[in-house]
Amino acid sequence: MVPEVSDAGSGGAKVLVIDDSNTIRRSAEIFLRQGGHEVVLAEDGFDALAKVNDHVPELIFCDILMPRLDGY
C-alpha cells in the first residue's frame, strides 16, 4: 500500500529528517518548509522509529552515523 501524498499547502510531501546535529536538522527544516513540505524532525534512530509510525512520512532523509541507533 502506497500512502497518498499529503497536502502541505502547495502539494508538498511529508518529510522526516533524522540527524543528530541540531544545525543540520534545522537547516533542512527551513529549506524543506520553504519548498512547501511538511517536516518532521528526529535526533536519532530510536526517535525516528516512533515518528515514522506516528507521522507516516513520504520521504526520509537519514544520517548514517548517530548515537544510540544509527541510520543503517
N, C-alpha and C positions, 0 to 999 in steps of 0.2 A: 504494500500500500504506500503510495507516494502522498506526502502531505500537500495540501493546497498552499499556494503562495499567499502569504499574509498581505493584508492591505495596510501598509505602514504609511499611508498618505499618498505617495506617488508610485505605488506598486513595488516598493522595496521589499527585500527579503528580511526574514528574522535571522540575525547572525549572532552566533555565540563566539566570543573572543576569549581564549584561555591563555593566560600568560602570567608568570609570577612577578613580572615587572609592572608596577603601577603606571609608570610613564608610558610604556608600550600599550597597555590596556586602554588608558585614557586617550592616547593619540589615535588609536584605531577607532575608538568610540566616536571621537569628533569627526573623523573623515567619513565613517560609515553613516552617521546621522545626517551629515551634510548631503550625502548621496541619497537620502530618503529611506534608509534602512532602520529597522528596529534592532537595537543592540542589547545583548545580554552579556555581562562580564563574569568571568570566573578566574580565581587566582591560582588554582591548581587542579589536578585531575579529580580529586575527590569532590571538590566544589562543583566541577563541571558535570560529573555524573548526576548529581542531584538536579542541576539546572537543565540538563538535557531532557529529563523526564518531565519537569515542570513546565518548560517553555517550548519544547519540540522545535528547535531551530532548523532552518532550511540549509544553512551553511555554517561550518565550524572552522575557525582559524585557531590552530593549536600550536603552542610552543612545545618543543620536544623535551628539553632539559628543565624540569621543575622539581621542587621538593615534594615530599610525601608520595605523590603518584605522578609519574612522568607522562609525557604526551604519547608514548607508544601504547 
